[in-house]
């Protein structure tokens, strides 16, 4: 089994409290993660993330310009890297909001710096062994169970037979399939299809997902491919094959 070379991992810290970023940086460096980037406001964090392409982001929710939730949304427009939220809030609603906008973990302040190290390494190992997109996409195809997506020709097959999807159904399926086993919020799916003018379309997403299940699931009333995560969104389930 291959080991991760943590010295090559690029970590981006986004927090307006310099003492916190310096503390986390010191602990990470001592633990072998030496390539540390820092930003002290949301807009700078987005810019650095886009330019430097970090392997993982540690993101404070309370920032001086735009909050961490908005930063996460912007990063998810161009990056699938793991995002770990830092927050002084411990309410379930804040955690749900963080996860539904694309966050991968949530750490409440005050925290142990060692805990952050362990959580970062856990996310990196998961990314390596699950191979989120790299192992799923082969020869410009995505294969999940008996479903195959031909990305080049925008065609979908079930057990080798072509399935006719609408353009919006295809976009939803493709985005979910590119992020297997990850929860995708209705808000994110709406943004993918309608852009920023998505308000009021969340019920329409439900209809599109129902139609996808009717076309792809063995039993649409008991979906095993496209599952609902109550209160958070949908995910495509990719099992070990």
C-alpha positions as CSV (number, residue, x, y, z in Angstrom):
1,X,0.0,0.0,0.0
2,X,1.4,3.4,-0.9
3,X,2.1,6.0,1.8
4,X,1.3,9.6,1.6
5,X,4.3,11.9,1.4
6,X,3.0,14.6,3.7
7,X,5.9,16.9,3.0
8,X,4.5,17.4,-0.5
9,X,1.0,18.3,0.8
10,X,-0.1,21.9,0.4
11,X,-2.3,23.2,3.2
12,X,-4.2,26.5,3.0
13,X,-5.2,28.2,6.4
14,X,-7.9,30.9,6.1
15,X,-8.4,32.7,9.4
16,X,-8.3,36.4,10.4
17,X,-6.6,35.6,13.7
18,X,-2.9,35.5,13.0
19,X,-2.1,33.8,16.3
20,X,-4.3,30.9,15.3
21,X,-2.8,30.5,11.8
22,X,0.7,30.7,13.3
23,X,-0.1,28.1,16.0
24,X,-1.6,25.7,13.4
25,X,1.3,26.3,11.1
26,X,3.9,25.5,13.8
27,X,2.1,22.2,14.7
28,X,1.7,21.1,11.1
29,X,5.4,21.8,10.3
30,X,6.5,19.8,13.3
31,X,4.3,16.9,12.0
32,X,5.8,16.9,8.5
33,X,3.4,19.2,6.7
34,X,5.8,21.9,5.6
35,X,4.0,23.6,2.7
36,X,1.7,26.0,4.5
37,X,-0.2,28.9,2.8
38,X,-2.0,31.5,4.9
39,X,-4.8,34.0,4.2
40,X,-6.4,36.4,6.7
41,X,-9.6,37.2,4.8
42,X,-12.1,35.3,2.7
43,X,-11.3,37.0,-0.7
44,X,-7.6,36.4,-0.3
45,X,-8.3,32.8,0.6
46,X,-10.3,32.2,-2.5
47,X,-7.6,33.9,-4.7
48,X,-4.8,31.8,-3.1
49,X,-6.8,28.6,-3.4
50,X,-7.5,29.2,-7.1
51,X,-3.8,30.0,-7.9
52,X,-2.0,27.6,-5.6
53,X,-4.4,24.6,-5.7
54,X,-3.9,23.4,-2.2
55,X,-4.6,19.8,-1.2
56,X,-6.7,20.8,1.8
57,X,-8.2,24.0,3.3
58,X,-8.7,24.9,6.9
59,X,-11.4,27.6,6.9
60,X,-12.7,29.8,9.7
61,X,-16.4,30.6,9.4
62,X,-16.1,34.1,10.9
63,X,-14.0,36.3,8.6
64,X,-13.8,40.1,8.3
65,X,-15.0,40.4,4.7
66,X,-17.2,37.4,3.6
67,X,-18.0,34.5,5.9
68,X,-16.5,31.1,5.5
69,X,-19.7,29.6,4.2
70,X,-19.5,31.9,1.2
71,X,-15.8,31.2,0.8
72,X,-16.6,27.5,0.7
73,X,-19.2,28.0,-2.0
74,X,-16.8,29.9,-4.1
75,X,-14.0,27.3,-3.7
76,X,-16.4,24.5,-4.6
77,X,-16.9,26.2,-8.0
78,X,-13.4,25.2,-9.0
79,X,-11.9,22.8,-6.5
80,X,-12.9,19.4,-4.8
81,X,-10.1,19.6,-2.2
82,X,-11.2,18.8,1.4
83,X,-12.4,21.8,3.4
84,X,-12.3,21.7,7.2
85,X,-14.3,24.4,9.0
86,X,-13.2,26.1,12.2
87,X,-15.9,27.8,14.2
88,X,-16.6,29.0,17.7
89,X,-20.2,28.0,17.1
90,X,-21.4,24.5,18.1
91,X,-25.0,24.6,16.9
92,X,-26.2,21.7,14.8
93,X,-27.7,24.2,12.3
94,X,-24.2,25.7,11.7
95,X,-22.7,22.3,11.2
96,X,-25.4,21.3,8.8
97,X,-25.0,24.5,6.8
98,X,-21.2,23.9,6.6
99,X,-21.6,20.4,5.4
100,X,-24.4,21.2,2.9
101,X,-22.3,23.9,1.2
102,X,-19.4,21.5,0.6
103,X,-17.5,21.2,3.8
104,X,-15.9,17.9,4.7
105,X,-15.3,18.3,8.5
106,X,-16.2,20.8,11.3
107,X,-13.9,21.6,14.2
108,X,-15.2,23.7,17.1
109,X,-13.0,26.3,18.9
110,X,-11.3,26.0,21.3
111,X,-9.5,23.1,19.7
112,X,-6.4,21.0,20.2
113,X,-3.9,21.7,17.4
114,X,-3.1,18.0,17.4
115,X,-6.7,17.3,16.6
116,X,-6.4,19.4,13.5
117,X,-3.3,17.4,12.4
118,X,-5.1,14.1,12.8
119,X,-8.2,15.3,11.0
120,X,-6.1,16.7,8.1
121,X,-4.3,13.5,7.7
122,X,-7.5,11.5,7.9
123,X,-9.0,13.5,5.1
124,X,-5.8,13.1,3.0
125,X,-5.8,9.4,3.5
126,X,-9.5,9.2,2.5
127,X,-8.8,11.2,-0.6
128,X,-5.9,8.9,-1.5
129,X,-7.6,5.5,-0.8
130,X,-11.1,6.4,-2.1
131,X,-9.6,8.2,-5.1
132,X,-12.7,10.3,-5.4
133,X,-12.6,11.2,-9.0
134,X,-9.3,9.7,-10.2
135,X,-10.4,6.1,-9.7
136,X,-13.9,6.7,-10.9
137,X,-13.2,8.4,-14.2
138,X,-11.5,6.1,-16.7
139,X,-11.0,6.7,-20.4
140,X,-13.4,9.7,-20.2
141,X,-16.1,7.4,-18.7
142,X,-17.6,7.3,-15.3
143,X,-18.7,3.8,-14.2
144,X,-20.8,3.3,-11.0
145,X,-22.4,-0.1,-10.6
146,X,-24.3,-0.9,-13.8
147,X,-24.4,2.7,-14.9
148,X,-21.9,4.2,-17.3
149,X,-21.6,7.8,-18.3
150,X,-19.8,8.6,-21.6
151,X,-18.7,12.2,-20.8
152,X,-17.3,12.9,-24.3
153,X,-20.7,12.1,-26.0
154,X,-22.9,13.1,-23.0
155,X,-24.6,9.6,-23.1
156,X,-25.7,7.4,-20.2
157,X,-26.0,3.6,-20.3
158,X,-27.6,1.2,-17.9
159,X,-26.4,-2.4,-18.3
160,X,-25.1,-1.4,-21.8
161,X,-28.5,0.0,-22.9
162,X,-28.6,3.8,-23.6
163,X,-30.8,5.8,-21.3
164,X,-32.4,9.0,-22.6
165,X,-32.0,11.8,-20.1
166,X,-33.0,15.5,-20.4
167,X,-30.1,18.0,-20.3
168,X,-30.9,19.0,-16.7
169,X,-31.1,15.3,-15.6
170,X,-27.8,14.7,-17.2
171,X,-26.1,17.6,-15.5
172,X,-27.4,16.5,-12.1
173,X,-26.3,12.9,-12.7
174,X,-22.9,13.9,-13.9
175,X,-22.2,16.2,-11.0
176,X,-23.3,13.6,-8.4
177,X,-21.2,11.0,-10.2
178,X,-18.1,13.2,-10.2
179,X,-18.5,13.4,-6.5
180,X,-19.4,9.8,-5.4
181,X,-20.3,9.2,-1.8
182,X,-20.2,12.9,-1.1
183,X,-23.4,14.8,-0.1
184,X,-24.4,17.5,-2.6
185,X,-27.0,20.1,-1.5
186,X,-30.0,21.0,-3.5
187,X,-28.6,24.6,-3.5
188,X,-25.4,23.4,-5.2
189,X,-27.3,21.4,-7.8
190,X,-29.5,24.4,-8.5
191,X,-26.4,26.5,-8.9
192,X,-25.0,24.0,-11.4
193,X,-28.1,24.1,-13.6
194,X,-29.5,27.6,-13.3
195,X,-26.5,29.6,-12.0
196,X,-27.1,32.3,-9.5
197,X,-30.8,32.6,-10.4
198,X,-31.7,29.4,-8.6
199,X,-34.0,30.7,-6.0
200,X,-37.3,28.7,-6.0
201,X,-36.0,25.8,-8.0
202,X,-35.3,23.4,-5.2
203,X,-38.6,21.6,-5.6
204,X,-37.8,21.2,-9.3
205,X,-34.5,19.5,-8.3
206,X,-36.7,17.0,-6.4
207,X,-38.7,16.3,-9.5
208,X,-35.6,15.8,-11.7
209,X,-34.1,13.4,-9.1
210,X,-37.3,11.4,-9.1
211,X,-37.2,11.1,-12.9
212,X,-33.5,10.0,-12.7
213,X,-34.4,7.3,-10.2
214,X,-37.2,6.1,-12.4
215,X,-34.8,5.7,-15.3
216,X,-31.8,4.3,-13.5
217,X,-32.9,2.6,-10.2
218,X,-34.0,-1.0,-10.1
219,X,-36.7,0.1,-7.6
220,X,-37.2,3.9,-7.7
221,X,-39.2,3.8,-4.4
222,X,-36.1,2.3,-2.7
223,X,-33.2,4.0,-4.4
224,X,-29.7,2.5,-3.9
225,X,-27.8,4.6,-6.4
226,X,-29.1,8.2,-5.9
227,X,-30.0,8.4,-2.2
228,X,-31.4,11.3,-0.2
229,X,-29.6,12.5,2.9
230,X,-32.4,14.1,4.9
231,X,-31.8,17.8,5.5
232,X,-28.6,17.9,3.5
233,X,-29.1,16.8,-0.1
234,X,-28.3,13.9,-2.3
235,X,-25.4,11.6,-3.1
236,X,-24.5,8.9,-5.5
237,X,-23.5,5.7,-3.7
238,X,-20.4,4.1,-5.1
239,X,-19.5,0.8,-3.5
240,X,-16.3,-1.1,-3.8
241,X,-16.3,-3.0,-7.1
